[in-house]
Amino acid sequence: MAKKFVKYSVVDAFTQSPFKGNPAAVCFLEEEREDEWLQAVAAEFNISETCYLTRIADSDASLTATSNPRFRLRWFTPVTEVKLCGHATLAAAYTLFSSGLVASHIIEFVTLSGVLTAKKIPEINITTASNLPNGENQDGYFIELDFPVDPTTEFDFVDTSQISEALDGATIIDIKRTTIGDDILVILTSGKSVAELKPQLDAIVKCPGRGIIVTGAAPSESGFDFYSRFFCPKFGISEDPVCGSAHCSLVTYWSKKLGKIDFNAYQVDAFTDSPFKGNPAAVCLLEEEREDEWLQAVATEFNVSETCYLTRIADSDVSTNCITANSNPRFRLRWFTPVLEVKLCGHATLAAAHTLFSSGLVASHIIEFVTLSGVLTAKKIPEINITTASNLPNDENQDGYVIELNFPVDPTTEFKSVDTSQISEALDGAPIIDIKRTTIDDDLLVVVTSGKSVAELKPQFDAIVNCPATGIIVTGDAPSESGFDFYSRYFCPKSGINEDPVTGSAHCALVTYWSKKLGKFDFNAYQASPRGGVLNIHLDEENQRVLLRGKAVTVMEGRLLV
């Protein structure tokens, strides 16, 4: 039987000079191999990491809705498989780019730590120093890896003498523990101490955690922010020459220490497929939780109806982005108006899901959000006809997939006040058929004579502020030729929103009313604000859930620098 030869390269990563940086073996497999074989080959190479690439076939790639080339990527030290490795990922990307095996400038790797991306970018100045340590030459393009943050927690051991002894008696300023890698992050007095440290490897093996990351502030004249080293003898690596994954934790510490923090922010128009329509929401991707005061200040600065904040839940980083994982990626999600935090917001949840799906930050078709209203899910589903009308109000185009949100029903109760004149006056004298009160948001749901009345209504905001509720939802039958079941609008000046352009959460109450009124469970709804928005809704009466379906479009993308 003929032997199947495996092509491989040995690449020095995080350097442009041979025999510097960190070496990795990159092996190309035509098909998956047994773990025992993979480990044996890694032991034979006997370098810090050996990685294995297997191209994901076109049929597999289509399942993940991406046009970028995809490879399965696994990393092995001489003694074990690891969940994340930076320098071997860089080596794998470099090999693919330089060999011409991919034409794209972006590669996606499906790994035990989710889907990681490698991108070719123009050269940047890594340091302003005239001479880099070890004389690395920085000409040519760079490869940018997009990795998950590895958050740090407090180190809960009172006695740190064991760690100090393992580090040859080095003076320790602080100790943290990493979440994904389960490493000990040790901060020393200076970068000079880091460079001169003589590790006691036998003692490091006995320390808690997988390995020890040592770091300190770089000398001012060096052109660097910090120095670091990584010792991991438990995994067959006495000292890793350059450890990319360790920097996923190092940056969380030094970002706070040096005040160098920025993050991605997007502005997304929700419940529409056309820019400048639907309801705008700011979506901020945070690497860690921030103080409420800061969150509110940023929301006030954006000054749109809702600003939402996403923080990945660390436990989900390891498995949930992998296309073969059993569980779904999870994020903490909070919503703020310009003046306060709210418990539930539909359009900002849709905007958040759209951002995660469209940016490639998740590979799954389902995302779970942990919120003040429980765990909410967002799912990519095939396109549906949201309306049968030939022309949607405000010309929304409904091509492509839609996102389905799974929200709790907001039950309505009878409005107990006999005098409704105050509410009628706040709605410019509109004739009122019925009034209900919602349970979750404590809004008034006001039913008027027709959808036309809803659309033409001129709210009196000063009077609405004085009404006995958080806000007022106004609704009426849609015109028969419109293709919709009902129209609505939502006014909430108490929360800093005179009129919300499209309100997903309000429809969690609206469907309970219209289901009884129309005797159905599926609806096409139009929110008749000046911007307008379209929702397709299903009421799951048995489980008391509402499925809100809609689209979104990103109109702005940038970075917040404070």
C-alpha positions as CSV (number, residue, x, y, z in Angstrom):
1,M,0.0,0.0,0.0
2,A,1.4,3.4,-1.1
3,K,2.3,5.8,1.7
4,K,0.3,9.1,1.8
5,F,2.9,11.8,2.1
6,V,2.0,14.9,4.2
7,K,3.3,18.3,3.1
8,Y,4.6,20.4,5.8
9,S,6.5,23.6,6.5
10,V,8.4,24.9,9.5
11,V,7.8,28.6,10.0
12,D,9.3,31.0,12.4
13,A,6.4,33.3,13.6
14,F,6.4,36.8,15.0
15,T,9.7,37.6,13.2
16,Q,11.0,38.1,9.7
17,S,14.4,36.6,10.3
18,P,15.2,32.9,10.2
19,F,15.9,31.2,13.5
20,K,14.2,33.8,15.6
21,G,10.6,34.3,16.8
22,N,8.8,31.1,17.5
23,P,9.0,28.0,15.3
24,A,5.9,26.0,14.3
25,A,5.4,23.0,12.1
26,V,2.5,23.4,9.7
27,C,1.1,20.2,8.2
28,F,-1.4,20.0,5.4
29,L,-3.8,17.1,5.6
30,E,-6.1,15.8,2.8
31,E,-8.3,14.2,5.4
32,E,-8.7,14.1,9.2
33,R,-6.2,11.8,11.0
34,E,-6.4,10.0,14.3
35,D,-5.4,12.0,17.4
36,E,-2.7,9.4,18.3
37,W,-1.0,10.0,14.9
38,L,-1.3,13.8,15.3
39,Q,0.4,13.6,18.7
40,A,3.1,11.3,17.5
41,V,4.1,13.6,14.7
42,A,4.1,16.6,17.0
43,A,6.4,14.7,19.4
44,E,8.6,13.9,16.4
45,F,8.9,17.5,15.4
46,N,9.6,18.4,19.1
47,I,9.1,22.1,18.7
48,S,6.7,24.2,20.8
49,E,3.7,23.7,18.4
50,T,2.8,21.5,15.4
51,C,-0.5,22.5,13.7
52,Y,-2.6,20.6,11.3
53,L,-4.7,22.2,8.5
54,T,-7.6,20.5,6.7
55,R,-9.5,22.4,4.1
56,I,-13.3,22.6,4.7
57,A,-15.0,21.5,1.4
58,D,-17.2,23.9,-0.4
59,S,-20.3,22.0,0.7
60,D,-19.2,22.4,4.4
61,A,-18.3,26.0,3.9
62,S,-21.7,26.8,2.5
63,L,-23.3,25.7,5.8
64,T,-21.5,28.5,7.5
65,A,-22.6,31.3,5.1
66,T,-19.1,32.6,4.4
67,S,-17.2,33.3,1.2
68,N,-13.8,33.2,2.8
69,P,-11.6,30.0,2.6
70,R,-12.0,27.9,5.7
71,F,-9.7,25.3,7.3
72,R,-9.9,23.2,10.4
73,L,-6.9,24.0,12.5
74,R,-5.6,22.0,15.5
75,W,-2.5,22.6,17.6
76,F,-0.3,20.1,19.4
77,T,2.7,20.6,21.7
78,P,5.1,17.6,21.9
79,V,2.9,16.1,24.7
80,T,-0.7,17.4,24.3
81,E,-3.3,19.2,22.2
82,V,-4.0,22.8,23.2
83,K,-7.1,24.9,22.7
84,L,-5.5,28.1,21.4
85,C,-2.1,29.0,19.9
86,G,-1.2,32.3,18.4
87,H,2.2,31.7,16.8
88,A,1.2,28.5,15.1
89,T,-2.0,30.2,13.7
90,L,0.2,33.0,12.3
91,A,2.5,30.3,10.8
92,A,-0.4,28.5,9.2
93,A,-1.8,31.8,7.8
94,Y,1.6,32.8,6.5
95,T,2.0,29.4,4.8
96,L,-1.4,29.6,3.1
97,F,-0.9,33.2,1.9
98,S,2.7,32.8,0.7
99,S,2.2,29.5,-1.0
100,G,-0.7,30.7,-3.1
101,L,-3.1,28.1,-1.7
102,V,-5.6,30.9,-1.0
103,A,-6.4,33.9,-3.2
104,S,-8.4,35.7,-0.5
105,H,-6.9,38.2,1.9
106,I,-8.9,36.6,4.7
107,I,-8.7,33.0,6.0
108,E,-11.0,31.5,8.6
109,F,-9.9,28.7,10.9
110,V,-12.4,26.5,12.7
111,T,-10.7,25.6,16.0
112,L,-11.5,24.4,19.6
113,S,-11.6,28.1,20.5
114,G,-14.1,29.0,17.8
115,V,-13.7,30.5,14.4
116,L,-10.5,32.6,14.2
117,T,-9.6,34.9,11.3
118,A,-6.3,35.8,9.7
119,K,-6.1,38.8,7.4
120,K,-3.4,40.3,5.3
121,I,-3.0,44.0,6.1
122,P,-0.7,46.8,5.0
123,E,2.6,47.1,6.9
124,I,2.4,49.1,10.1
125,N,5.2,50.3,12.4
126,I,5.3,47.9,15.3
127,T,7.8,50.1,17.2
128,T,9.4,53.5,16.8
129,A,12.7,52.1,18.2
130,S,15.6,52.3,15.7
131,N,16.8,48.8,16.6
132,L,14.4,46.0,17.6
133,P,15.6,43.3,20.0
134,N,17.2,40.4,18.0
135,G,17.4,42.6,14.9
136,E,14.0,41.7,13.3
137,N,13.4,43.2,9.9
138,Q,9.8,44.5,9.6
139,D,9.4,44.9,5.8
140,G,6.4,43.7,3.8
141,Y,2.8,43.0,4.7
142,F,1.5,41.9,8.1
143,I,-0.9,39.2,9.1
144,E,-3.6,40.2,11.6
145,L,-5.1,37.5,13.8
146,D,-8.5,38.0,15.3
147,F,-8.6,36.1,18.6
148,P,-10.9,36.0,21.6
149,V,-9.9,37.9,24.7
150,D,-8.8,35.7,27.6
151,P,-10.2,37.6,30.6
152,T,-8.3,37.6,33.9
153,T,-9.6,37.1,37.4
154,E,-8.2,37.6,40.8
155,F,-5.7,35.0,42.0
156,D,-7.3,33.5,45.1
157,F,-4.1,32.1,46.8
158,V,-2.9,34.1,49.8
159,D,0.5,32.6,49.9
160,T,2.5,33.6,46.7
161,S,5.9,32.4,48.0
162,Q,5.7,29.3,45.9
163,I,5.3,31.3,42.7
164,S,8.0,33.8,43.7
165,E,10.5,30.9,44.4
166,A,9.6,29.4,41.0
167,L,10.6,32.7,39.5
168,D,13.9,32.7,41.2
169,G,12.8,35.1,44.0
170,A,11.5,37.8,41.6
171,T,9.6,40.7,43.3
172,I,5.9,40.3,42.4
173,I,3.6,43.3,42.1
174,D,0.4,41.5,41.3
175,I,-1.0,38.0,40.2
176,K,-4.0,37.2,38.1
177,R,-5.5,34.0,36.7
178,T,-6.5,33.7,33.0
179,T,-9.9,32.2,32.2
180,I,-9.4,30.3,29.0
181,G,-5.8,29.2,29.3
182,D,-5.9,28.7,33.1
183,D,-2.4,30.3,33.4
184,I,-1.0,32.4,36.2
185,L,-0.3,36.0,35.1
186,V,2.5,37.4,37.2
187,I,3.4,41.1,37.1
188,L,7.0,42.0,38.1
189,T,8.6,45.4,38.9
190,S,10.0,46.0,35.4
191,G,10.6,44.7,32.0
192,K,14.3,44.4,32.9
193,S,13.3,42.0,35.7
194,V,11.3,39.9,33.1
195,A,14.2,39.7,30.7
196,E,16.8,38.8,33.4
197,L,14.6,36.2,35.2
198,K,15.9,32.7,35.6
199,P,12.9,30.4,35.9
200,Q,13.0,27.3,38.1
201,L,11.2,24.9,35.8
202,D,10.9,22.1,38.3
203,A,9.2,24.5,40.7
204,I,6.9,25.9,38.0
205,V,5.5,22.4,37.3
206,K,4.2,22.3,40.9
207,C,2.5,25.7,40.7
208,P,-1.2,25.9,40.2
209,G,-2.5,26.5,36.7
210,R,-1.2,25.4,33.3
211,G,1.7,27.7,33.0
212,I,3.1,31.1,34.1
213,I,3.0,34.3,32.1
214,V,5.5,36.9,33.5
215,T,5.2,40.5,32.5
216,G,6.5,44.0,33.4
217,A,6.5,47.5,32.0
218,A,9.0,48.0,29.2
219,P,11.9,50.4,29.5
220,S,10.8,53.8,28.3
221,E,13.5,53.9,25.6
222,S,12.6,50.5,24.1
223,G,9.6,51.6,22.1
224,F,7.5,48.9,23.6
225,D,4.6,49.0,26.2
226,F,5.5,45.8,28.1
227,Y,7.7,42.8,28.1
228,S,6.6,39.2,28.8
229,R,7.7,35.6,28.9
230,F,5.8,32.3,29.1
231,F,6.8,29.1,30.9
232,C,4.8,25.9,30.4
233,P,6.8,22.8,31.3
234,K,3.6,20.9,32.1
235,F,2.8,21.0,28.4
236,G,6.3,20.1,27.2
237,I,7.3,23.7,26.6
238,S,9.9,24.9,29.1
239,E,9.8,28.4,27.7
240,D,7.6,29.4,24.7
241,P,9.7,31.8,22.5
242,V,6.8,34.0,21.5
243,C,3.3,33.2,22.8
244,G,0.5,34.9,20.9
245,S,-2.3,33.4,23.0
246,A,-0.8,34.7,26.2
247,H,-1.2,38.2,24.8
248,C,-5.0,37.7,24.8
249,S,-4.7,38.0,28.5
250,L,-1.8,40.4,28.7
251,V,-3.7,43.1,26.8
252,T,-6.6,43.0,29.3
253,Y,-4.2,43.8,32.1
254,W,-2.1,46.4,30.3
255,S,-5.0,48.1,28.7
256,K,-6.3,49.0,32.2
257,K,-2.9,49.8,33.5
258,L,-1.8,52.1,30.7
259,G,-5.3,53.5,29.9
260,K,-5.1,52.3,26.3
261,I,-8.7,51.2,25.6
262,D,-10.7,51.3,22.5
263,F,-13.4,49.0,21.1
264,N,-15.6,48.5,18.0
265,A,-18.9,50.3,17.8
266,Y,-21.5,50.0,15.1
267,Q,-24.7,51.9,14.2
268,V,-27.4,49.5,12.8
269,D,-30.8,50.3,11.5
270,A,-33.1,47.5,12.7
271,F,-36.4,46.2,11.3
272,T,-35.5,47.4,7.8
273,D,-33.2,46.6,5.0
274,S,-32.7,50.2,3.9
275,P,-30.3,52.7,5.5
276,F,-31.8,55.6,7.4
277,K,-35.1,53.7,8.0
278,G,-36.2,51.4,10.7
279,N,-34.8,52.0,14.2
280,P,-31.1,52.9,14.7
281,A,-29.2,51.3,17.6
282,A,-25.6,51.6,18.6
283,V,-23.9,48.2,19.2
284,C,-20.7,48.2,21.3
285,L,-18.5,45.2,21.6
286,L,-16.8,45.1,25.0
287,E,-13.9,42.9,26.0
288,E,-15.0,43.1,29.7
289,E,-17.8,44.6,31.8
290,R,-17.7,48.4,32.4
291,E,-19.2,50.6,35.1
292,D,-22.8,51.6,34.7
293,E,-21.9,55.3,34.8
294,W,-19.6,54.8,31.8
295,L,-22.2,52.8,29.9
296,Q,-24.8,55.5,30.4
297,A,-22.4,58.3,29.4
298,V,-21.6,56.5,26.1
299,A,-25.4,55.9,25.4
300,T,-26.0,59.6,26.0
301,E,-23.2,60.4,23.6
302,F,-24.6,58.2,20.8
303,N,-28.0,59.8,21.5
304,V,-30.0,57.2,19.6
305,S,-33.1,55.4,21.0
306,E,-30.9,52.5,22.3
307,T,-27.3,51.7,22.8
308,C,-26.5,48.1,23.6
309,Y,-23.4,46.5,25.0
310,L,-22.2,43.0,24.2
311,T,-19.7,41.1,26.3
312,R,-18.9,37.5,25.4
313,I,-19.4,35.0,28.2
314,A,-16.0,33.4,28.6
315,D,-17.2,29.8,29.0
316,S,-18.8,30.0,25.5
317,D,-15.5,31.1,23.9
318,V,-14.0,27.6,24.0
319,S,-16.8,25.7,22.2
320,T,-19.7,27.7,21.0
321,N,-18.2,29.2,17.8
322,C,-17.1,25.9,16.4
323,I,-19.5,24.7,13.7
324,T,-19.5,21.2,15.3
325,A,-20.2,22.5,18.9
326,N,-23.3,21.4,20.7
327,S,-24.0,24.7,22.5
328,N,-24.6,28.2,21.2
329,P,-22.4,31.3,21.7
330,R,-23.5,33.4,24.6
331,F,-23.2,37.2,25.2
332,R,-24.2,39.4,28.0
333,L,-26.5,42.1,26.5
334,R,-27.6,45.4,28.1
335,W,-29.6,48.2,26.7
336,F,-29.5,51.9,27.5
337,T,-31.5,54.8,26.3
338,P,-29.9,58.3,26.4
339,V,-31.1,58.6,30.0
340,L,-31.5,55.1,31.6
341,E,-31.1,51.4,31.3
342,V,-34.1,49.3,30.2
343,K,-35.0,45.7,30.8
344,L,-36.0,44.7,27.3
345,C,-35.4,46.1,23.8
346,G,-36.2,44.4,20.6
347,H,-34.6,46.5,17.9
348,A,-31.3,46.7,19.7
349,T,-31.3,43.0,20.2
350,L,-31.9,42.6,16.4
351,A,-29.1,45.1,15.8
352,A,-26.7,43.1,18.1
353,A,-27.5,39.8,16.4
354,H,-27.1,41.3,13.0
355,T,-23.7,42.7,14.0
356,L,-22.5,39.3,15.3
357,F,-23.8,37.4,12.3
358,S,-22.6,39.8,9.6
359,S,-19.1,40.4,11.1
360,G,-18.3,36.7,11.3
361,L,-17.8,36.9,15.1
362,V,-20.0,33.8,15.5
363,A,-20.3,30.8,13.2
364,S,-23.4,29.4,14.7
365,H,-26.9,30.3,13.3
366,I,-28.2,30.8,16.9
367,I,-26.9,33.3,19.5
368,E,-28.0,33.4,23.1
369,F,-28.2,36.7,25.0
370,V,-28.1,36.8,28.8
371,T,-30.2,39.9,29.8
372,L,-32.3,41.4,32.5
373,S,-35.3,39.7,30.9
374,G,-33.7,36.3,30.9
375,V,-31.9,34.4,28.1
376,L,-33.1,35.6,24.7
377,T,-32.2,33.9,21.5
378,A,-31.5,35.2,18.0
379,K,-31.6,32.8,15.0
380,K,-30.9,33.2,11.3
381,I,-33.8,31.7,9.3
382,P,-34.5,31.6,5.6
383,E,-36.2,34.6,4.0
384,I,-39.9,34.9,4.5
385,N,-42.4,37.3,2.9
386,I,-43.0,39.8,5.7
387,T,-45.8,41.4,3.7
388,T,-47.8,40.6,0.6
389,A,-48.1,44.3,-0.4
390,S,-46.4,45.3,-3.6
391,N,-44.9,48.4,-2.1
392,L,-43.9,48.6,1.6
393,P,-44.3,51.9,3.4
394,N,-40.9,53.7,3.2
395,D,-39.8,51.2,0.4
396,E,-38.2,48.6,2.6
397,N,-36.5,45.9,0.6
398,Q,-36.8,42.4,2.2
399,D,-34.2,40.4,0.3
400,G,-32.0,37.8,2.1
401,Y,-32.2,36.0,5.4
402,V,-34.1,37.3,8.4
403,I,-33.3,37.2,12.1
404,E,-35.8,35.7,14.5
405,L,-35.8,36.9,18.1
406,N,-37.4,34.7,20.8
407,F,-38.9,37.1,23.4
408,P,-41.2,36.7,26.4
409,V,-44.9,37.6,26.0
410,D,-45.7,40.9,27.8
411,P,-49.3,40.2,29.1
412,T,-51.8,43.0,29.2
413,T,-54.3,43.8,32.0
414,E,-57.3,46.0,32.2
415,F,-56.6,49.7,32.6
416,K,-58.4,50.6,35.9
417,S,-58.8,54.3,35.5
418,V,-62.4,55.5,34.6
419,D,-61.3,58.9,33.2
420,T,-59.4,58.4,30.0
421,S,-59.6,62.1,29.0
422,Q,-56.0,62.7,30.0
423,I,-54.7,60.0,27.7
424,S,-57.0,61.2,24.8
425,E,-55.7,64.7,25.2
426,A,-52.1,63.5,25.2
427,L,-52.9,61.8,21.9
428,D,-54.3,65.0,20.3
429,G,-57.9,64.1,21.0
430,A,-57.7,60.7,19.1
431,P,-60.9,58.6,19.7
432,I,-60.0,55.7,21.9
433,I,-61.6,52.2,21.6
434,D,-59.8,50.4,24.4
435,I,-56.9,50.8,26.9
436,K,-54.8,48.1,28.4
437,R,-51.7,48.1,30.7
438,T,-48.6,46.0,29.9
439,T,-47.1,43.9,32.6
440,I,-43.3,44.0,32.0
441,D,-42.8,47.5,30.8
442,D,-45.8,49.2,32.5
443,D,-46.9,50.9,29.3
444,L,-50.4,51.9,28.3
445,L,-51.6,50.1,25.2
446,V,-54.1,52.4,23.5
447,V,-56.4,51.1,20.7
448,V,-57.7,53.8,18.3
449,T,-60.2,53.5,15.5
450,S,-57.9,52.7,12.6
451,G,-54.3,52.4,11.4
452,K,-54.9,55.7,9.5
453,S,-55.6,57.4,12.9
454,V,-52.3,55.9,14.2
455,A,-50.3,57.1,11.3
456,E,-51.8,60.7,11.4
457,L,-51.7,61.1,15.2
458,K,-49.8,64.1,16.6
459,P,-48.6,63.2,20.1
460,Q,-48.4,65.9,22.8
461,F,-45.2,64.9,24.5
462,D,-45.5,67.2,27.5
463,A,-48.9,65.6,28.2
464,I,-47.6,62.1,27.7
465,V,-45.0,62.6,30.4
466,N,-47.8,63.2,32.9
467,C,-49.7,60.0,32.0
468,P,-49.7,57.1,34.5
469,A,-47.3,54.8,32.6
470,T,-43.7,54.4,31.3
471,G,-44.8,55.1,27.8
472,I,-47.8,54.8,25.4
473,I,-48.3,52.3,22.7
474,V,-50.9,53.3,20.1
475,T,-52.4,50.8,17.7
476,G,-55.2,50.3,15.2
477,D,-56.3,48.0,12.4
478,A,-54.2,48.3,9.3
479,P,-55.8,49.4,6.0
480,S,-57.0,46.3,4.2
481,E,-54.9,47.0,1.1
482,S,-51.7,47.5,3.1
483,G,-50.8,43.8,3.6
484,F,-50.4,44.3,7.3
485,D,-52.6,43.3,10.3
486,F,-52.1,46.3,12.4
487,Y,-50.2,49.6,12.7
488,S,-48.6,50.9,15.9
489,R,-46.5,53.7,17.3
490,Y,-44.7,54.1,20.6
491,F,-44.1,57.3,22.6
492,C,-41.8,57.2,25.7
493,P,-40.4,60.7,26.6
494,K,-39.9,59.6,30.2
495,S,-37.1,57.4,29.0
496,G,-35.6,60.0,26.7
497,I,-37.4,58.8,23.6
498,N,-40.1,61.0,22.3
499,E,-41.1,58.5,19.6
500,D,-39.3,55.2,19.1
501,P,-39.1,54.5,15.4
502,V,-39.7,50.7,15.7
503,T,-40.2,48.9,19.0
504,G,-39.8,45.2,19.1
505,S,-40.6,44.8,22.8
506,A,-43.9,46.7,22.4
507,H,-45.0,44.0,20.0
508,C,-44.7,41.4,22.8
509,A,-47.8,43.1,24.2
510,L,-49.4,44.1,20.9
511,V,-49.7,40.4,19.7
512,T,-51.5,39.4,22.9
513,Y,-54.2,42.0,22.1
514,W,-54.4,41.4,18.3
515,S,-54.4,37.6,18.7
516,K,-57.6,37.7,20.7
517,K,-59.1,40.4,18.4
518,L,-58.3,38.8,15.1
519,G,-58.2,35.1,16.2
520,K,-54.8,34.4,14.7
521,F,-51.2,33.8,15.9
522,D,-49.1,35.1,12.9
523,F,-48.9,38.8,12.0
524,N,-47.4,41.3,9.7
525,A,-47.0,44.5,11.5
526,Y,-46.0,48.0,10.5
527,Q,-44.8,50.7,12.9
528,A,-46.0,53.9,11.4
529,S,-43.3,56.3,12.7
530,P,-41.7,58.8,10.3
531,R,-38.9,56.3,9.7
532,G,-41.2,53.2,9.6
533,G,-40.4,49.6,10.3
534,V,-41.7,46.1,9.4
535,L,-42.0,43.1,11.7
536,N,-43.2,39.6,11.1
537,I,-44.5,38.1,14.4
538,H,-45.6,34.7,15.7
539,L,-47.3,34.2,19.1
540,D,-46.5,30.9,20.8
541,E,-49.4,31.0,23.2
542,E,-48.6,27.7,24.8
543,N,-45.1,28.7,25.9
544,Q,-45.9,32.4,26.2
545,R,-43.2,33.4,23.8
546,V,-43.1,35.9,20.9
547,L,-41.0,35.3,17.8
548,L,-40.1,38.7,16.2
549,R,-38.6,38.5,12.7
550,G,-36.9,41.3,10.9
551,K,-33.9,42.6,9.1
552,A,-31.2,45.1,9.8
553,V,-28.5,47.0,8.0
554,T,-25.2,48.4,9.3
555,V,-24.8,52.1,8.4
556,M,-21.7,53.1,10.5
557,E,-18.7,51.4,12.0
558,G,-15.9,52.9,14.1
559,R,-14.0,52.8,17.3
560,L,-14.7,54.4,20.6
561,L,-11.5,55.7,22.1
562,V,-12.4,56.3,25.8
